[in-house]
Amino acid sequence: MLLSRKRVVLITFGLLFLLDVTRSLYARIGYADPVELWQPDRAHYADLVWPPGTGVPPDTPLGQRIFAKRCAVCHGPDGRGNGPAAPSLIPHPRDFTKGQFKYKSTPPGQPPTDEDLTRVITNGLTASAMPYWGDLLTTEEIRAVVDHVKSLSPVFGQSVPSAFSIPARSKSDSDSIARGKALFVAQACVACHGPEGRGGLRLRDANGYEVVSRDLTAPWTFRGGSTPEQIWLRITNGLAPSPMPSFAERTSPAQRWDLVNYVLSLARAAPWEPGGTLDGPGHSTDPVKRGAYLIRAEMCGLCHTQINRTGIYRSDEFYLAGGMRVDLGAHGHLVSRNLTGDSTTGLGEWTNEQIIEALRNGRTPDRVLNVLDMPWNFLHALPDEDANAIASFLKSLSPVRNHIPPPLHFGVLETIAAKLMHPRWPAFPPAYLVFVEGNFGQTGDAASRGWLQAYLINAQWLILLLGIVAFVFAGTRAKRQREPGNRWKTVGVVLAVLAIFFVGWLVYFLPALSVLPPERVSQQFLDRIPTPNLTELPSPEHAALVKRGRLLYTVASCAFCHRPEGYGGLKISWKPFGTLWTRNITQDRKTGIGAWSDREIARAIRSGVTPDGRMLHWQGMIWDFASNWDEEDLRSIIAYLRTLPPVSNQVPSARPPAEDDCDKYTFWINESARPGCE
């Protein structure tokens, strides 16, 4: 207390500076390494060199070479359904070694014919991640792939397959439909498809992977086709390894035709047809079903599910359990939150309202989220029903214990200096984001990571408080009485310090400030997303598709990666896939997708295959998640993309992996046309 005020100030600021430097140092080393770096068993999920097929010897048989280039990303290099993109696909890719084929014309127990395999490879499977290859592969190449697929399983050598002779269809009249309805109940079809045939039940196949029972009122979603003959074959053969059994031994051919006639009678008008309405899983009245659908098709898993060194998701055991480190430049480092229902480390104790507030407004019970922490500025557009559905599904997730440490921030001085010196003051957004593989959370009971930061921050507050007290009482009372003018100087100094403190606080926390209205923050981004004039569209049904498509474009990450206007051009670099730039998806015919057909757009979104045959990495374009979009919603997205005003923006071509690519997955927020990690 006998120190001079000058010395009090010097000592206080000196100690604060040392603690601040320690905070900056700790921010660099605190989460430098993951607690666990997961690597899947190759038999389960196999790493793949990118681009697919790279390194395959030229003397390798043609079918095997094409399989490595075109099929292995889903089906795996050895055909066991263990491709690196497989964890997010529903249903799981086919394991060819087991000889189980759903879409075939042969009786149960027999392998498919060559014609069956050729048809699937050529035409793909409707509304699924299995694309059509008829425009990219020659007849000879398809024949070679068929031969390679047959070589993967011994079932093809056990018997010569013989296609069914499908009996003539019985007349589809009221009597046949009534008999089919009775069989639908008697044969327990309602157990999976529901009394009205709407399906949507999440089940497990014989291999333990999730499948969803088909909505029989939407024939445009039938994977193997919706012709009467194809439906009769599915009922006859079943769909092994899914829970859909064969009814060949339980019903007569005529009874199966009655079932076909009943199933076809359930069909509703498609949303793009006159009188049709959107009524897919994204409109389910069951909030958990609706939320499960939305989550699995959107980008939540991109950050909240850990990945390995090449981008394979740890979905089987750590789905949405968080743990990925994200580096935000001057904004510090964070670790993605555990979204499972665990009561201590996840969202188990959160209310639906709290989850919704975090989703749409970035407000959590413990902090305000930077819009780079979680893109709530786009999710702000979620309707109440969708937000509540997502919250309901997250709370229903099986609990996974994974304690997520708090965000790490650099020291106050470094943070403020970095933001003020940034060309785009106050450093929002940063030049790039970095996503780091591995688990930075803790599954055990060890002390929480990041504890030192809390001690350093508390120590700074304590030093500041003690400094203020010492400053007030510094010097003798007599001296202060002899110099009354010092009081006004002190008041001036205090006011100046408070002003500097307020400005520093503002810059340090921007943009994660509770005083900023979420609506205003969100509108800066949402207003940039083009809004078409729905009254100018050819029909009310088309207008409904476009309106739905704009919503999905906004909340499903399209606007985040391709920019709100859709002209793309943002760089991503990572050694597992090289350097790529997000595509211009406006209707410009030369630099965008204006010249693509709807079918080509759908294939790129669902399967990661462009019209020129380029394969898209699932971590560059999230087609593995997008493959789970229902056909109604996918067509809605495409309908909206068709309304995007054309923007001429020539995006650089992707470059294969090179030495100068980033060691960690790096996403540029600002434009950069130079490949590599620069």
N, C-alpha and C positions, 0 to 999 in steps of 0.2 A: 504493500500500500504506500510505501515511501518512495517508490520509483516515480520518475517524471512521466508525464503523459506520453512524451515522445518515445521513451523507452518501452512503455506499455504497448504502444502501437507497434513498434518494431518487433518486440518479442512475440506479440500476438500474431502478427502477420507472418513472421518467420515460422512459427509453429504450424500455422494454417497451411503455409506453402509446402512445408515438409510433408504434412499429412496428405496434401493434395497431389503431390508428386508420387507419393506411395500409392494413392488410389489409381493413378494413371498406370503405374507399373503393374499393379495387381490386376487391372482390367486386361492387361496383355497376357498374363500368365495364369489367371485364375481358372479359366476354362480352355486352356490351350489344348488339352487332350481330352478325348471322350473317356468316360468311365469304362465303356465297353464298346468294342468295334465288332459288330455282328457280321458273320460270314455264313451264308446258308450252305447246307450239304448240297453238293453238286447234283445229287440224285433228286433233290427237291426243287432247287432253282439253280440254274447254271449261269455263270458269267458269260458274256459274249463280247468278242472283239467287234468294234464298230469301225466302218460300216459292216453289216452282216455279210458273211462270206469271205471277208478279208483273210488272206492267208491259206485258203483252201487250195491245195495243189492243182495245177491245171490238168493233170491226168486223172483227176477224180471223176467218176461217172457223172454224166450230165444231170441226172435226177438228184443226186446227192448235192451237187454244186448249187442247183436252183433251190433245193430245200434249205441249205445253209444260208442262202441270201434272202429268201422270201418267207420261209416258214419257221425258222429256228427261234426267232425273237419271241414267239408264243409257244410253239410246240417243243422247243428245246433242241439243242444240237443232236441229241440222240433220239428225238421223237417221243420222249416220255411225258410230254406236257409240262416240262420243267423250264420253259423259256423265261428269260429275265423279266418280261412284261406280264407274266402270268398272274402274279399275286392279286392284281386289281380286276382281273377279268371275271365276269359272271355271265355264263358258266365258265368253269375252268377249261383251258385248252385240252383237246383230246390227247390222251396217252395212246399213241399208236401201237406201242409194244403189247398192250393188253388185248388188242383186237376188238375193242368195243366201239361200234359205229352206230350212230343214231339214225342217220338218214340213208336208208338202203331199201332195195326192192326185194331182198331175199328173206326167207323165213328165219325166225329166231334160231340162234345157234350156228347160222351160216355167216361167213364174211360177206361184205358187199361185193357186187360185181365191179368190173373195171369201169363199166358205164356209170355206175353209182358214184364212184370216186371222181371220175372225169367231170360229171355234172356238178359236184360240189366245188371242185377246184375252179372250174370255168365260171360258174355263176355265183359262187359264194353262198353264204347262209343269210337269209333275210334278217335285218334288224339285229345284227350281231357283229362281233369283231372279225369274223371270218370274211375276208373280202373276196370280190370276184377278180379272177386273174385272166379272164378270156381276152382282154384287150392288151395285156402286157406279155403273155406267154404264147408261144406258137403251139400248134397241135402236137408237134414232136416233143416240145418241152413239157407240156402237160402230161403226155404219155409217159415221159421219163420220170416225172414226179410220182405218178401213180405207181410205177414199178418200184420206186424207192420206198414209198409208204408201205407197199406190200412186203418189202423185204424186212421191215422192222418187226413184224409179228409172225409167229409160226402158224397162226390160224389159217393163213392163206395157203399153206401147204397141206392142210389136213383134209380138205374137201374142195370140190369144184362147186362154186356157188351157182345157184339156179334161181332166177328171178320168179317171183310170184306170178301166177296167172290170176289177175284180179277179176273176180266175178262181176257180172253186170250190176250196175247200181239199181237198187230198188227205187220205186217211185217215191219222190219226196212229197208225200201228202200229209194231212193231219194225223192219219192213223200211224204212219211210220214215225213221225216226229213224237207222237205220244208214247209209242213203244220205246223209242230212243231215250226219252226223258225218264221213263221208268227204269230202264237199264242204267242210266246215268246215276240214279240213286242206288239201285240194287248192287251195282258193281263198285260202289264207294268212290266214284269219281268226285262226288261232292266234298270228300275229305280234303282234297288238295285244291280243287278248282272252285269250291264254294257252291251253294245252291243255285246261284245265278250265273255261274261260270266265269266269275270275274278274276279268279286266281289271286296272284300276288302273295301267296304263302311262301315264306322263306324256309327251304328245306335243305337237307344234306344229301349228296349223292353217295354212291357206294364207296367212293374214295375219300369222303369226308369234306368235300368242297361244297360251298353254298350254291344252290340253284333256286330259281323263283318259278312257282307254278304259273303256267300260261294263262293269260286273260283270253278266254275263248270267245269273247265278244269282239275281239280285235284281230281278225284273221290276217291283217297286214303285218302282224308280229310273228306269225308262224314261221319258224326257222326253215323248215323243209318245204315250204310252200303251202298254199291254202286251197289247192284244187281238191275235189272230193276224193280222187284216187290217192293223193298224198296223205290226206287225213286218215283214210282207211288203212293205209300201210302203217302209219304211226300207231293207231289203235291195235293193229294186229301184231306188230313187232315190239312195241314198247320203245323206250328211249334209254336203253342201258348206256352208261351207268347211273342215269338219273332215277328218281323214285317212280317214274312212269313205267308201269309194268306192261308186259305183253298180255293181250286178251285173247290170243289165239286158242288157248285151251279152255277158256272160260265162256266163250261165246261162239256162236256160229257165224259164218261169213255174212249171212243175211242180217243177223242181229247187229253186226258191226256197221252195216250200211244204215241201219236205223239210228245207231249212235252218231254216224256221220251226218245224217240228215238233221238230227237234233242239234248237234254242234253248229252246223251252218245256220240253223234257224236263230241262233243266239246273236249272230253278227249285228252290230249296230252300224249306223252310217259313219264312215270315216270323217274326221274333222275337216278334211279338205274337200269333202263332197257336199252337195246341197243338203242342208238340214243337219249336217254333222256338227258335233261339239267336242271340245277337248275334254277328255275324261280318262286319261291314263293314270299311272301310279302317282304322278305329281299332283293329282287332284284327289287322291284318296282321302276319305273322311277319317280314316284311322291315322292319328298323328304319328305313331311310331313307324308304320309302314311308309307313310309319306316322307318322313324325315330320313329313314334308311335309304330310300330311293334318291333323295336330293343329295345326301352326303356322299353316297357311293359314286354319283355321276359328276360331282363338282370337285374342286381342287383342295378340299380340306386335308385329304391324306397327303398332299404334296409336302406340307410342312409338319404336320402332326403325326406322321408315321416315319420312323427311322428308315434310313437306307444304308446299304453297304457301299463298298468302295466303287462300284460301277452303277449304282442307282437302283438296285433291287429292293423293293419295299419289304419291311419286316411285318407283313400284314397278318400272318397266321396267328402270331402270339402277342404282337404289340400294336395292333391296329388302333390308330388315333391315341396312342399312349404318350405322344410327345417325345421330347428329348433331343431334337435337332437344334444345333447351334446356328443362329443367324447373326451375321455381323452387319451392322448398320452404319458404318463409318463413324462420324462424330457423335451419332446417337447411341453408340455403345454396342454391346452384345446382349442377345437374349436367347433363351432356350424355349422352344415351342412347348406349349402347355399340354398337360395330360388331360384329354377330353373324355376319358372313360368314366364309368360310374363309381370309381374308387372313392370312398368317403373321406380319406385323409390326403390323398395325393391327386385326386381327380376332381370331377364335378359332382360327386355323389351328394354333397351337402348343399350344393347350389340349388336355388329355386329356378323354375322355368323363366321367371321374370328376370333374374340376374343373368342367366345365359343369354336371353334375348337382348338385354341391355348391352352386354359385351359384343354380341354379334353386330348389332345395328348402330350402336353409339360409342363403342370402344370404352365403355365404363365397366370395370370389374369391381368386386368388393375390395380389392387391395390396391388398384392403381388405374390410371388412365392409359389406354393403349395408343401408342403411336400408330398412325395409319400404315406404317411399314411393318410394325409388329404383326398386324393382322388387318387386312384390307376392309375394315368395317365401313369405310367411306363408300365402297361399292355395295356391300351387304346392307347398307342403310335402306336400300330399295326393296329388301325382302318384305313381302306382304305379311300381315300378322299370322295368317294360317301357316305359311311356310316357316316363319321364324319359330313359332310354337312347335311345329312338327320336328324341326331340327333339334330344338332343346329337348323334346320328349325322347327322341331317339338317342341322343347323347347320354341322357340319364339312364337309358335302358341298357347301355353297353356293359358287357361283363367287366367288372373292375380289374384293372391292371395296376399293381403298385409300382409307381415310378415317380419319385419325388423330384419335382422340377425346381432348380435353384432360381433365385431372383435375377433380373437383368443386371449386367455389370456395366457401369458407366465410367468413363474416364473422369479424371479430376475436373473440378469446376473450371479452373483456368484454361486447361487444354481444350475442354469442350467449347467454352465460349469463344476462345481464340480461333478454333477450327471453323466454327460457324460464321463468325464475323468476317473471316478472311476468305470464305468460300465465294466463288463468283455468283452463285445463286443464293444469296443470303436469305435466311440463316441456315444454309446447308440443308435445305429441304427441297427436293429429296437429295440424298447423297449420290455420288457418281455411280455406285453399284451396290448390290447386296451380295453377300456371300453365305452360302448354305453348306454346312459341314456335316459329313456323314458320321454315323455312330450315335451312341446314347450318352448325352451329357447330363441325364438325370441319374437318380440312384434308386435301385430297386430294394436295397437293404435298409438297415437302420443306422447307417453311418451318419456322422454329423453333416448337415447340409452344406453343400458347396456354396461359396459366396459369403460365408459368415464374416470373413475379414472385412469385406466392404462395409457391412453394417457397423462394425466396431470403429472403422476409420471415420465414417460419417458422424457417428455419435461423438467421437473424440473431437472432431472439428467443431461441432455445435457446443461442446463443453468448453473448449478453448475460447471460442468466440464469446460465450457468456461470461467466462471468467475475465476475459480481456475488457469487456464492457464495464463490469463491476470495478475492476482495477483502474480503468480510465476515469470513472466517475470519482473515485476516492483518492486518485493520485494527487500528490502535493499536499500542502498544509492548508488548513482552513484560513489561516491568517493571510497567506499569500493570495488566496482567491478573493478575500475581502479587500485587499489593497488594490486588486486589479479587477474591478467590476466589469470592465469591457470584455474580459475573457469569457464571461457567460454567453454573450451574444456570439462570440467567435465559436464557442463550443456548440451552441445551438446550430450555427451555420454548418459546422463540420459534421454534426450528427445528421442534419437534413441531407447534406451532400452524400454522406455514406449510405443513408437509407435510399436515396434516389439511385445510386450506383448499384446497391444491393437489389433493388426492384428490377432494374433493367437487366442485371446479370441473371436474376432468377427467371425472368421472362425468356431470355435467349437460351438459357440452359435447358429449360423444359420444353420449349417449342419443338414440335407442334402438340405434344402430349399435355395440354393444359385443360383442366376442367372448366375454365372460364370461357373456352371457345365453344360456341353452340355447335353440337354435332350436325345439325341441319345445314348450317352455313358451310362447314367444312366439307360435307358430303356434296352439296350442290355445286361446288367448284369443279368436281369431277363428273357428277351425274348430268349436269347441264351440257357437257361436251358430247354426250352420247346422242347421236342423231335420232330425232323423233319423227318418223314418217307421218304423213297425213293419211290417216286410216280411211277417210271418206273418199279418197281417190283410188282405193284399191278395188279390184273387180267384183268382190263379193264380201258379204259379212263374214263368211267362213275364212276367207283369206286374211281379212283384217284381224280376226281373232288369232290366227297363226302368227302374224307379224307382231301383234301386241305381246303375245306369250314369248316369242323369240327375242324381243328386245329385253324383256325381264331376264331371261336366261343368259343372254349375252352380257348383261350387266353383272349378275351375281355369280356366274360360273367361271370367272377369270378371263373370259375372252377380252373384255375391255381392259383388264389389268395388263396383260401381256402384249396385246395387239394395239394398245392405246384406245381411248374411248372412241376416237373417230375411225379406227380400224386400219390405219395405214401402216402399222407395224414398224419394223426397222430396229428394234431393240436387240442388242447383242447378248448372247449367252456363250460362255466358254467354260469347258471342263475337259480334261484329258480323256475321260472315257468316251466322249462323242465328238470332240473337236470344237469348232466355233460355228455357231449358226446365228441367224437373225430371225426374229419373229416376222412372219409373212404379212405382206399387205393383203388384207382380206376385203378390201373395198371392191366395187364393181368396175374398177379400171380394167380394161381388157388386155392391156399390155403388161402392166406391172402388178395387177391385182388378180382376182379370181373371176372376173367378169366373163371370161371365155370358158370357164369350167362348167360342166353340166352339174345338175343337182346330184346326180348319182356319184360323180367324181368328188364333189364336196363332201358328201356323206361318207365316202370311203376314206378320205383324208382325216375326217374328224374321228371316225370310229376305229379305223385300222392303221392309220399312220402311213398311208400309201398315196403318193401324189400322182397326178395324171401321167407324168413322165416316168413313173416307176421308182422315184426316190423313196427310200424308207426313212421315216421320221422317228427319231429316238423318243421313247415315251417320257423322258425327262425334259425334252425340248418342246414337244407338243403332247399334252396330256391325253392322248387318244386312248390310253388304257382305261382311264376314268371315264372319258367321254363315250367309250363303247357301251357303257351302261345306260346311256340315255334311251328312253323309250322312243319308238318310231315317231310318235306324235310330237314329242319335244324336239327331236332332231330335225324334223321337217319344219318345225316352227323356227328354229335357229336359222336354217337355210333360207326360209322365207324372209326373215329379217335381214340376213346378209345381203339378199338381193335388193334391199332398199338402201343400202349404204351408199352415199354419194361417192362417185369415183374420185380417187386421189392418185395422181401420178407420183409414185414413190418407188423407185427401183431398189429393191432390197438385195444386198449381196448374196451370192450363192453360198451355201454351207461349205465349210472346209473340213476335211477329215482330221482326226487327231494329229497334233504336231507337238514338238517339244516345247513350244512357247505358249501352249494352252495352259489355263489355270489349273493348279493342283486341286483347288476346291471349286465347287459349282458356283459360278459367278454370273450374276444377272445385272446388266447395265441398265440404269435408269435413264441416263443421258445417252444421246446418240454417239456411236463409235463405229466407223466403217472399217477400222483396222482389225484384222483377225488376231487371235491370241489374247494373252492376258495383259493388254496395254490399253 
